[in-house]
Amino acid sequence: MCELDDQPAEVVVIATGCTKLGAMNLRGTGYVREDWQVVELTGALPNGLIVSVPVRVAGLGGYLLAKATALRNRSKDKDYYDFAYVLLYNRAGGPAQAADVLRRGRLAERIPTLTTLWREILDRFGNTNREGSIAYARQAKLAHPDSDAALLRQDAVAAVADFVEALNLGPLQ
């Protein structure tokens, strides 16, 4: 992801000096500018030479806040899927652990200022008949057609509820 004012929103911007490495230009991804990490990407050049390059990627907190913003602004099935999927399958261990990473990370001071965002996300994933859980299941079935849609919806509802509860915001009513 990137946020470039001189490029149209939602287009892939090819990195300078590259022919294939690109990033989606998304408005509101400024959170990722504040929470990122460097990873090494290794690959083979056409001549067989193996090279590694350092690449900045979104940290878990930055990614979740950027994706939460996308849920509010774009509301595409992929946004719902990505948010819930990362809550369920992140390297920290699950939804509550992802909340802990966010609460202890670079963006911790932002969490309480986003109360309306958290309330809206809870509402969109409020039960298995809400748009968030339905969109998550619909997108997940594209990758895994044999999955049980009802179970996928339940997973999404539980993941979001656990995540928001673990943010320790108190009542959001």
Steps between C-alpha positions, in 0.01 A plus 500: 500500500603857447342842517619732225320828443630528143346164393134398466347302785473123467755454223812286520811714504813324377800568723781706348752277327265199496292338231279278719513619862212734564279635774132590510454874545234531768378811672512479879794264528700753697485265799742273320749787471508499879505124559722300269789258505774396262507148360740342254355381170711242325461389142679388190586732212453371144873419489460272805668735746327495841452844652347635818362849543363671809134602461286704738169327574205591717516409867200317640358810671547724198344242272196448724434873535540555127267208425249621761498836323445322168200321650345835576595672174484228231309212657617244244470130576879478489530766773271303732681178417849641548412657836338190648754261343795688651326506838455123482836398353761762598842396629425652841252218562144621444259792547580581864873476432464732199324751726786469748754571225300808401460619861874469566618623160579823324133582444377441856400863555273487195278219629279705737455774239335253262201404713250554219708282269508214751124538560433486127719193452327323788166581342604376155617170654230503771350164407512243223241691295688831492692624196847442646455134585316430174769672292776314687335165429428586137864593437635203699289261290681622188825361640346197669173405326440201729499716815184527707367855450314499832817405686701765314246765599516386863880515494493857372246615760698344784836632375383859475320487836809353670727758338293804594444368854877451540560862403363578849293801392212440739140520380468633144130592525 
